[in-house]
Amino acid sequence: MKLKNILWGLFFLGSGGLFILNEIGYLEYASPAKLIITLLMVIAIIYNTFKLNFGGVFVPLAIIVVVFKDVLEIDNISNMSIIAASVFISIGFHLIFSSSRKFGSCISINSCNSKEFIKDVTDNEVVIINATFSEAIKYINTDNFKKAKITSSFAGVKVYFDNAKIKSDSAEININSSFSGVELFIPKEWNVVNNANVSLAGIDEKNKAVATGPTVVITGNISLAGVEIIYI
């Protein structure tokens, strides 16, 4: 019998038991929804432990912490910080214990598979950044920035836009991120508009000032990830 089938079976059995316990009145300190989410995350942790998938261990653990923030009395810590911390811890464990695996970081217009960070090069109007199970740093240098497409999964990404110039009235930063931490370093003059779809994630802004320059629209889908915009 496959491990996945066993774990899913345990999940549904446990879920049924939780509903019964709730009806009896034994779950007065936690709602069935919280406990089912916790049970699902525990199943994910067990499964990914056998697979040595660190992201699948630490991110579900972070979700459990988020669900029970009130019980743990850590309401002063943001959900994004908890998720982002789990992502970076996952990346660290992957890099330390999975050196035999091939991790890639692609930061260029074309597809690539390299551990090196590409920076201080002249970019085109559209910049594509892909990072998976890695840490990626990109310095965008262009006189006609129009769009950045950032895709990350179980990764840490830092993108510096201070050397990017926008000739038109607007530009776009498209982010599709899961189980990742993304930091955007953006000129204070840019007017950033957030139109991204966010699920169990957060977008924080630091050092925001009165914008007098072009409009930059944040689009994409961000789930179980943290995005931080730092104005410089």
C-alpha positions in Angstrom: 0.0 0.0 0.0 1.3 3.4 -0.9 2.3 5.9 1.8 0.2 8.6 0.2 -2.9 6.4 0.4 -2.3 5.5 4.0 -1.8 9.2 5.0 -4.9 10.3 3.1 -6.9 7.5 4.8 -5.7 8.7 8.2 -6.6 12.3 7.3 -10.2 11.3 6.5 -10.5 9.0 9.5 -9.2 11.8 11.7 -11.5 14.4 10.2 -14.5 12.2 10.8 -13.4 11.7 14.4 -13.0 15.4 14.9 -16.5 16.1 13.8 -17.8 13.5 16.3 -15.7 15.0 19.1 -17.0 18.4 18.3 -20.6 17.3 18.5 -19.9 15.7 21.9 -18.3 18.9 23.1 -14.7 17.9 23.5 -13.4 20.6 21.1 -14.3 23.8 23.0 -10.9 25.4 22.7 -10.4 24.9 19.0 -12.8 24.9 16.0 -13.1 21.8 13.8 -11.9 23.9 10.9 -8.6 24.7 12.7 -8.1 21.1 13.7 -8.8 19.8 10.2 -6.3 22.3 8.8 -3.8 21.2 11.5 -4.4 17.5 10.7 -3.9 18.1 7.0 -0.6 20.0 7.7 0.6 17.1 10.0 -0.1 14.6 7.2 1.8 16.8 4.8 4.7 17.1 7.2 4.9 13.3 7.7 4.7 12.7 3.9 7.4 15.2 3.1 9.6 14.0 5.9 9.9 10.7 4.1 10.5 12.4 0.8 13.1 14.7 2.4 11.2 17.7 1.1 12.1 20.4 3.6 9.7 22.9 2.2 6.8 20.5 2.6 7.8 20.2 6.3 8.5 23.7 7.5 5.8 25.6 5.5 3.0 23.4 6.9 4.5 23.8 10.3 4.4 27.6 9.8 0.7 27.3 8.8 0.0 25.5 12.0 1.7 28.3 13.9 -0.4 30.9 12.0 -3.7 29.0 12.8 -2.9 28.9 16.5 -1.3 32.3 16.9 -3.8 33.3 19.5 -3.0 30.2 21.6 0.7 30.7 21.2 0.3 34.4 22.1 2.3 35.7 19.1 -0.3 38.0 17.5 2.4 40.6 17.2 4.2 38.6 14.5 2.7 38.9 11.0 1.5 35.9 9.0 3.8 36.9 6.2 6.9 36.9 8.5 6.1 33.4 9.8 5.6 32.0 6.3 8.6 33.8 4.9 10.8 32.5 7.8 9.7 29.0 7.1 10.5 29.4 3.4 14.0 30.6 4.1 14.6 27.8 6.6 13.4 25.4 4.0 15.8 26.8 1.5 18.7 26.6 4.0 18.0 22.9 4.7 17.7 22.2 1.0 21.1 23.8 0.3 22.8 22.1 3.3 21.4 18.6 3.1 20.6 18.2 -0.6 23.8 19.3 -2.3 23.7 16.3 -4.5 20.5 17.5 -6.0 20.6 20.0 -8.9 19.2 23.3 -7.8 18.8 26.0 -10.4 18.4 29.7 -10.4 17.4 31.4 -13.7 17.7 35.1 -13.9 17.7 36.2 -17.5 15.6 36.8 -20.6 16.2 33.2 -21.7 16.0 29.9 -19.9 19.0 28.9 -17.9 20.0 26.5 -15.2 22.8 28.0 -13.0 23.5 28.6 -9.4 25.1 32.0 -10.1 23.4 35.3 -9.6 23.3 37.5 -12.7 23.7 41.1 -12.0 25.1 44.4 -13.3 24.2 43.5 -16.9 22.1 45.5 -19.3 18.5 44.3 -19.4 15.8 44.5 -22.1 12.4 46.1 -21.6 11.0 42.8 -20.1 13.0 41.0 -17.5 12.3 37.4 -16.5 13.3 35.9 -13.2 12.8 32.3 -12.3 14.0 30.7 -9.0 13.3 27.3 -7.7 14.8 25.8 -4.5 17.4 28.6 -4.5 18.3 32.1 -3.6 18.2 34.6 -6.4 19.5 38.2 -6.5 18.9 40.5 -9.5 19.9 44.1 -10.2 17.8 45.5 -13.1 19.6 47.9 -15.3 17.6 49.3 -18.2 16.6 52.7 -19.5 13.2 51.5 -20.7 11.8 49.2 -18.1 8.3 47.9 -19.0 7.8 44.6 -17.2 9.3 42.2 -14.8 8.1 38.6 -14.6 9.1 36.9 -11.3 8.3 33.3 -10.8 9.5 31.6 -7.6 8.9 28.3 -5.8 10.5 27.4 -2.5 13.0 30.2 -3.1 14.2 33.5 -1.8 14.3 36.3 -4.4 15.7 39.9 -4.1 15.2 42.3 -7.0 16.7 45.8 -7.1 15.0 48.3 -9.4 17.0 51.4 -8.4 18.9 51.4 -11.7 15.7 50.8 -13.8 14.2 53.8 -15.6 10.6 54.0 -16.9 10.1 56.0 -20.0 6.3 55.6 -20.3 3.8 56.4 -17.6 3.5 52.9 -16.2 5.2 49.5 -15.9 4.3 46.1 -14.4 5.8 43.7 -12.0 4.2 40.3 -12.4 4.8 37.9 -9.4 3.8 34.3 -9.4 5.1 33.0 -6.1 4.5 30.0 -3.8 6.3 29.0 -0.7 8.8 31.8 -1.2 10.0 35.1 0.0 10.3 38.0 -2.5 11.9 41.4 -1.7 11.5 44.3 -4.2 13.7 47.3 -3.8 11.9 50.1 -5.5 12.6 53.8 -6.0 10.5 56.0 -3.7 9.3 58.0 -6.6 7.4 55.1 -8.1 3.7 54.8 -7.4 3.1 51.2 -6.6 -0.4 49.8 -7.1 -1.2 46.3 -5.8 -3.5 44.2 -8.1 -2.1 40.8 -7.2 -4.2 37.9 -6.1 -3.1 36.9 -2.6 -3.9 33.7 -0.8 -2.4 32.8 2.6 0.2 35.3 1.9 1.0 39.0 2.5 2.5 42.0 0.8 4.2 44.5 3.1 5.6 48.0 2.3 8.5 49.8 4.1 9.6 53.4 3.8 6.8 54.4 1.5 6.9 58.1 0.6 4.8 60.4 -1.6 5.1 59.1 -5.1 5.8 61.6 -7.9 6.9 59.3 -10.7 5.4 56.6 -12.9 2.9 54.0 -11.8 4.0 50.4 -11.3 1.3 47.8 -11.0 1.9 44.6 -9.1 0.0 41.7 -10.7 0.1 37.9 -10.5 -0.7 35.2 -8.0 0.9 34.9 -4.5 0.1 32.0 -2.3 1.8 30.8 0.9 4.5 33.4 0.3 5.7 36.7 1.5 6.4 39.8 -0.6 8.1 42.8 0.8 8.4 46.1 -1.0 11.3 48.3 0.3 11.3 51.9 -1.0 14.8 53.3 -1.5 
